[in-house]
């Protein structure tokens, strides 16, 4: 991917924050979604948002693009709406499955979601494949991308039964390195506080549902994501502690096992993902393509004149997925400067 940030938006933090808050998310009408609820094998539920402009929830003969969102994301996230705009423009069916607890309604079960949630990914993708027989492509952003690649690595050649190609954008493939990066300096003051502002109340509501699930007193005192993961994410999802969670859930050690076309896009100035932690070619395996542009921030990749837009990254990733799935590549989008 050849990418250069606009001159008026220098640095990884601005390239992360501005696109999420102010940049245009698409070139067409605002995406309209229709929600579908699935009952999970453990008796809980997940919600999927289908793009109304681009197909029904089942029986659609068009290729399907699936987006797995990032930490505390949803179909309202700027990158989800930009991918929806790409799908609409190119005639793809499009769906955003939400991780548990990310649609504004608390789930009844004694769990939430995490960066290595490959079992949940696998169940969702398999069910989509049962209902959608056209080519299926999946993209995950940040946490969703790590979980998606973790699934692809876990499945190896079997992944081809369900997905034609996958992509991960701005994903912390080394979770320990990402946790350290987001827990320091400006990142701790801004991003960590933002995430904990929504994650801690949801975790405490989960504790009210399931008394004794974790130590609520310790969670109330947590001041960074490592502490949150050590107190809540790890024990609730079967890990010994945060270090065990990061080691077992990170996708980086699994990249060489991936046997379907996989794209891994990370900006070298991503404030959440240290450049030194990114995989190199010899760690990725023959089916994995690495794109590591110098700029872009975290899930930002803004383009154009003020206020900018965020269609550059979905266009590049979307076209790569179509090529990898053996589908005709669309004519490049005429984007405003």
N, C-alpha and C positions, 0 to 999 in steps of 0.2 A: 504494500500500500504506500503510495506516494502521498504524503500529507505534510502541509505546512500550515501552522496556525495563522490567523489574521494578525497583521502587525499590531492592531489595537488591543489584542488580548494575549499579552505575554505571560508565560509561567504556568506551571501545572495547576496551581490553585485557581487562578482565574479561568483557565480552560476547563476546570471541573465545575465551578460554582455558577459562572455566567450561563452556560448552556442549560443547566437544570432550572434556572430561574427566569431567564429573559429571552433566550434565543427561540426563533420559530422552530416548530417541531415537524412541520410538513409544508407541502406546497398545495395541498388540496383541502377539502373540508375537514373539520375536526372529526376524528374517528368516533364512530358510534358502536358500542359494544353490547352484546346480548349475553347475559350470564347464564351459565349452566352449572348445576351442582352435581357432583359425583359422590357417592358413598364409598369410602375407602375400605380395604379389606379388614381393618381393625375397628370398623364401625363409626369412624369419624367422617369428615367430609373435606373435599377440596372444591374450590370454585374456579371455573374456567370462563374467561371473557372472549367471546368470538366476535370478530370484526363483522358487523352487519353488512358493510359495503362489499365484503369479499367472501361470501359463502355461508352456508349453513353449518350446523354443528356436526352433521353426519350426512353421508351419501353424496358428498361433493366430489366431483371428478377432477377438480383442479389440484395441482400440487399444494401441499400444506406447509406453511412456515409456523413453527412453534417457538415462542419466546419464553424463557425462564428468567424471571426478574432477579434483581439483586437484593441485598439486605434491606428489608423494610420497603421494598419496591412494590409495584402493582402495574396494572394496565394504564394507570394515570402517569407513570414515570415518563420523563421526556424521551428516553430512548425507546420505550415501548410504543409510544405514539408515533415516533419517527419510523420505526420498523412497520407499524401498521400503515403508514402513508406509503411506504415502499411497496408493501403487499397490495394495497388497493391499486396503485398505479400500474402494477405489473400483473394483475389478474390472479393473485395467489390467495388461497384461503389462509386465514391468520388467526391464531389463538394464543392467549396468555393464560397458562395455568398459574394459579396463585399458590404459593406455599402457605401452609396453615397459619392462620392468624393475620394474614396480610390483606384481607378484604373488609376490615372494620368490624368483623364479627368474631368473637372468641370461639375457638373450637372446644368441643366437650372433652376430648381425649387428653391424657397426661403427657403430651409432647407438643413441640412446636416445629421448628425446622432448623437446618444447620447446613454448613458449607459442604459437607460430604454426603448429602441426603440422596445418594444414588439409588436406593431402593424406591423412594418416592418417584424420582425421575423415571426409573425403569417401568414402574407400574403405569404411570401416566402415558409414556410413549407407547407402551404395548397396547394400551386400550385405544389410543388414537389410531394406531396402525390397524387394529381390528376394524375400525369404522371408516378409515380413510385409505383407500387402496392406491391412490396416486402417490407419487414420490413425496416423502416426508423429510423435511430439513428442520433442524433445531439449532437455535442460537441461545446462549446463556450469557447474561451480563453480570459481571462481578461475582458475587456468591453463586448465582445461578450457573455461570459458566464453569466454575470449579466443580460444582456438583455434576454438571453434564459431562465434563471430561472424565470425571471420576467414574461415572457410569460407563462411558465408552471404553475406558481402560479395563474396568472390571469385566465387561462382556467380551472384549477381544473381538474375534471374527463373528461371534453371534450377534453383535450389534447391528450388522447389516440386515438382519431379519426385520428390524423395526425402523431404522433410520438410514437414509441415503448419504447424509453428510451432516456434520455438526460444526459449530463455531463457538468460541468463547471470547468475550470482549472485556478487557480490563479486569481479568480475574486474578485474584491472589492465589496463585498455584502453590505457593509456599506459605501456608497460613501463619506459621510462627513469625516469619519475616513481615508479613502484612500486619499482624497484631502489634508488633514492635513499632512499625512505622506510624500507624494511626494513633498510637499511644504517646507520641512525643510532640512537644512544641505546639505550633499552630494547629496541627492535626488534632491533638488532644483537646485543645480549647474549643475548636469548631466542630469537626466531624464527630468526634467521640461524644461530645455533649448532645449533638443532634440525634444520634442513634439511641443513646441511652434514654433520652427524653421520651421516646416511644416504646423502647424495648422493656424498660424496667416496669412500667405500669402493666404492660401485658403479662409479663412474667408473674407479677404479684397477683393478678387476677387468676392466673393459672394455679397459683398456690392456694387461693381461696377455694377453687374448685376441688383441688386435690391436696388437702392438708398433709404436710410432711414430705412433699415432693422434693423440696430443697430447703436450704436455710434462708428464710426470708429476712432475718436481721442482717446477715452478711450481705445479701443482695442490695438492701437499701443503702448500704455503705459503699457499694462498688462504685469506683470512679473511672474505670476504663474498661475496654472490651475484653481484655485478658481476664480481669476479675469477674466480669459478667459470665464469660464462657466457663471459667473455673467453677463458679457457684451454680449456674443454671444450665447452660447449653450442654456441657460435657456430661454431668451426672444424669440429666433428664433423658439423654439420648444414648446412654449405654457406654460412655467413655469414662475412664478412671478420673481424669482431670483435664485441664485445658491443654497441657502439653501432649497428653495421649490423644486428645481430639485433634489437635493440629497435625500431629504425625500421621494419624490414620486416615484423616479426611482430606489431606492435601492431594491434589491431582498430579502435581509435578512428577512424583515417582512412578506414576502409571502411564505417562505419555507414550513410552516406548511400547506399551501393550495395545495401543489403539490400532484397529485394523479397518476403520472406515475413514474416508477423507475428513480431516479435522483442521480447522483454522484456529490459530491462537493469536489474538491481537492484543498487544500491550504497548502503551506509550512509555517511553523511557523516562518521562517526567511525571508519571502518575504519582500523586502524593500518597496513595494508599499502598502501592506495590513497588518496593525498591527495585531499581534496575538490576542490581547485583543478584537478586533472587530469581530473575527470569530464566527460563530454560534456554539452553543453547542447542544448536542443531543436533549434536551427537546424543543429547538427552531426550529428543523428541520422537525419534522413530520415523520410518519412511512414509507413513500416512499423514504425518502432521506437518502443516505449513506454519511457519512463524512469521508474523509481521510485527516489527518492533520499531515504529517511527519515533523520531526524537521528541515529538510534541503530541499533544492531544489531551493530556490530563486524564482524569478517571471518568470513563464513559462520556466524555465530552466531544472531542474532535469537532469543534465549531468551525464554520466556514462562512464566507461572504462578508458583505459590509454590514455595519450596524443595523439592526441588533444581532445579526448573524442567524444561522440556521444549523440544525444538527442532522441533516439528511446525508452529509458526506459519508459518514461511517456506515449507516445502514445500506447505502447504495453500494459501497465497495464490498461489504461483507455479504450482502444479499446476492450480488452478481457472482461472487466467488462460490457461494452455496449452490446457485443454479448451475454453474459450470461443473462443480464437483458431483452434482446429482445427475449429470448428463442431460440437462434441460437446455433449451435454447436461451442464449444470453440476451437479455432485453437491450434495446437501444439505450445508450446512456441518457440519463435524465438531463434535460436542459435546466440547469440550476441558475437562479439569480446570483449575480456577483455580489 
